[in-house]
Amino acid sequence: MRTDNELRHDWTKEELMEIYNRPLLQLVYDAASVHRAWQRPDEVQISTLLSVKTGGCPEDCSYCGQAARYHTDIKVQALLPTETVLAHAQKAKDSGSSRFCMAAAWREVRDNRDFDRIIDMVKGVNDLGLEVCCTLGMLTADQAQRLQEAGLYAYNHNLDTSEEFYDEIISTRKFDNRIETIKNVRKAGITVCSGGIIGLGERIEDRISMLRTLSNMEKHPESVPINALARVAGTPLENLPKLDVWDMVRTIATARIVMPASMVRLSAGRIEMTETEQAWCFMAGANSIFTGERETLLVTPNPGVSEDMQMLTNLGLKPMKVEREVMSCSNS
């Protein structure tokens, strides 16, 4: 395996555009070569994402069916009981997942009893020996520290899109708010999970800009989810066309080349991809997927566990085993 001191943090837009626009087969070959130099090419991390609090969000993210202002069929669900969440985590572990992520449809974390319950969930999932991840919205430095002390391994906070296109998608917070949360997470010693969504109506230049922001961070995100827009009825983006699979492949390949040590996660949109199309994404450098017993990714359809395991078998891939000690938790 290569070392982090070989990583670059000074990519230009011109360099990234040249990579993205290479002839497709050359691009995939280049990305696959980088992948084999930095990662185990026959392993895919299986991650499970559970919505622990669904809907009713005050944000206006144009792609999201959980925004309270949009008329969708998504049922609002209060914060799940801790024991229910831990039962899901145990089942995920038994099914081959090595990371368990808990998502709450909040704009930001508030210091209240719900956050205290999230802390208990983090401690419980950590005790199971899983990498525990949360995505809860914006975080202060003190809140990030509390999560770290509880044993949180990773925090997901996607950029969503480029800084230039951001205001076209979201008006209830700023791009800089997302950067600030990522800085708070990093300062607390939690690993960063941050990527974005393509197919929002953005230009290729916006995809490049988003990847440049991620790859030029002082430390690359340890996890980079690449999502295809899941078109949710009732949201402003419901009538956008289905993303072309080659756009997904090109974005994944570019992310792999410029952030070779990161996990590149093939995330939302897999339900509309054939097994062959997903295989192209793995060849281009993706080495993680989200799966789950409910066959959903938060509130949108997603392949189920058995289907995914069969796909990995068909492709000669295997679930990644993550060897780690349970993080010690603070009693505070």
Secondary structure, 3 states (H helix, E strand, C coil): CCCHHHCCCCCCHHHHHHHHCCCHHHHHHHHHHHHHHHCCCCEEEEEEEEEEEECCECCCCCCCCCECCCCCCCCCECCCCHHHHHHHHHHHHHCCCCEEEEEECCCECCCCHHHHHHHHHHHHHHHCCCEEEEECCECCHHHHHHHHHHCCCEEECCCECCCCCHHHHCCCCCHHHHHHHHHHHHHCCCEEECCEEECCCCCHHHHHHHHHHHHCCCCCCCEEEEEECCCCCCCCCCCCCCCCHHHHHHHHHHHHHHCCCCEEEECCCHHHCCHHHHHHHHHCCCCEEEECCCCEECCEECCCHHHHHHHHHHHCCEECCCCCCCCCCCCC
